[in-house]
Amino acid sequence: MIIYIQRGIIFIAYKETSKGNGSKNMNKLLNGIYYGEELKKSLFGTIRRHTWSCLKGQLEKVDTSTSQADLAKWKSNDKVRWWFENLETCIDKKDDSLLSQIVAKVFGKNATKNNAFVIKACIQNMLDPEHVKIEMDEDYIITKLNQYAVASHA
């Protein structure tokens, strides 16, 4: 899988390897994602902002200034766990999930499945009770994108 951004749109290309050591080769391909740090931070910030907007106060807001102890407590909260596990569950009268609402806000009507994968990975990065960080963790996001790519090609 190769990730790159062109004019604000994320493209993901999945490249299968024939040697059976796909993870090792994929890590080589993804070592130093092909877009700048500022653009990655900007995209993650946009996703985080739209996540809070779509949640409409259903979760207490946290950010990178939240202490690690408070963040661990927040991530172990039942409401946070529910959202983490139900990103794709329909939550409104239009049968939209939280994920589909955020994808539409970030990428508009022309969003692709791969755009949704990136947003899902970023939201899971924020909400995962097993993941101690809330700021963008590139390794976590890449691991999730690899899982989604493999699952979608199975």
C-alpha positions in Angstrom: 0.0 0.0 0.0 1.3 3.4 -0.9 -0.3 6.5 0.5 0.0 10.0 -1.0 -1.9 13.2 -1.1 -2.5 15.3 -4.2 -4.4 18.5 -4.0 -5.9 17.5 -0.6 -7.1 14.1 -1.7 -5.6 11.0 -0.2 -4.8 8.1 -2.6 -4.0 4.6 -1.4 -2.6 2.0 -3.7 -2.2 -1.5 -2.4 0.8 -3.4 -3.7 0.8 -7.1 -3.1 4.1 -8.8 -2.6 5.0 -12.3 -4.0 7.6 -13.1 -1.4 5.2 -13.8 1.5 6.8 -11.2 3.7 4.3 -8.5 2.9 4.5 -6.6 6.2 8.2 -6.2 5.9 8.0 -5.0 2.3 5.1 -2.8 3.1 7.0 -1.1 5.9 9.8 -0.4 3.5 7.3 1.1 1.1 5.7 3.2 3.8 8.9 4.3 5.5 8.4 8.1 5.5 5.0 8.5 4.0 5.0 10.5 0.7 3.6 13.7 1.9 4.8 16.5 4.2 4.5 16.5 8.0 2.5 19.8 7.9 -0.1 18.3 5.5 -0.4 15.2 7.7 -0.9 17.3 10.8 -3.4 19.5 9.0 -5.4 16.5 7.7 -5.4 14.9 11.1 -6.5 18.1 12.7 -9.3 18.5 10.2 -10.5 14.9 10.9 -10.3 15.5 14.7 -12.3 18.8 14.3 -15.0 17.2 12.3 -15.2 14.2 14.6 -16.0 16.5 17.6 -18.5 18.4 15.4 -20.3 15.2 14.4 -20.3 13.9 17.9 -22.2 17.1 19.0 -21.1 17.0 22.6 -21.7 13.2 23.1 -18.1 12.8 24.4 -16.1 15.1 26.6 -13.4 16.7 24.4 -9.8 15.8 25.0 -6.7 16.9 23.2 -2.9 16.6 23.2 -2.6 18.7 26.3 -4.7 16.2 28.3 -2.6 14.3 30.8 -1.8 10.6 30.0 -3.7 9.5 33.1 -6.8 11.5 32.2 -6.5 10.3 28.6 -6.4 6.7 29.7 -9.4 7.2 31.9 -11.3 9.0 29.0 -10.5 6.2 26.6 -11.7 3.5 29.0 -15.1 5.3 29.4 -18.0 3.2 28.1 -19.2 5.9 25.7 -15.7 6.2 24.1 -15.5 2.5 23.7 -19.0 2.4 22.1 -18.0 5.0 19.5 -14.7 3.2 18.9 -16.5 -0.1 18.2 -19.5 1.4 16.3 -17.9 3.9 13.9 -19.9 2.4 11.0 -23.2 1.9 12.9 -26.1 4.0 11.5 -26.8 6.7 14.1 -29.3 9.1 12.5 -32.5 9.2 10.4 -30.6 9.3 7.1 -28.8 6.0 8.0 -25.5 7.7 8.3 -22.8 6.4 10.5 -20.3 8.7 12.4 -17.7 7.6 9.9 -19.8 8.4 6.9 -20.6 11.9 8.3 -17.0 12.7 8.9 -15.9 11.4 5.5 -18.5 13.6 3.9 -17.4 16.7 5.8 -13.7 16.1 5.1 -13.8 14.9 1.5 -17.3 15.8 0.2 -19.5 13.8 -2.1 -16.5 12.4 -4.1 -15.0 10.6 -1.2 -13.6 7.1 -2.0 -13.4 4.0 0.0 -9.8 4.7 0.6 -10.6 8.1 1.9 -12.9 6.5 4.4 -10.1 4.0 5.4 -7.8 6.9 6.2 -10.4 8.7 8.3 -11.4 5.5 10.1 -7.8 4.8 11.0 -7.4 8.4 12.3 -10.6 8.2 14.4 -9.6 4.8 15.8 -6.2 6.4 16.6 -8.1 8.9 18.7 -10.6 6.6 20.4 -8.8 3.2 20.8 -8.8 2.3 24.5 -5.7 0.1 23.9 -3.8 3.0 22.3 -2.3 5.5 24.7 -2.1 8.5 22.4 -4.6 10.8 21.0 -2.2 12.7 18.6 -1.6 11.3 15.2 0.5 8.1 15.5 1.7 7.3 12.0 2.7 3.7 12.9 -0.8 3.0 14.3 -2.5 4.5 11.3 -0.4 2.6 8.8 -1.1 -0.6 10.7 -4.8 0.0 10.5 -4.6 0.9 6.8 -2.7 -2.3 6.1 -5.5 -4.3 7.9 -8.2 -2.5 5.9 -6.4 -3.1 2.6 -5.8 -6.8 3.2 -9.4 -7.2 4.4 -10.8 -5.4 1.3 -8.7 -7.6 -1.0 -9.6 -10.9 0.7 
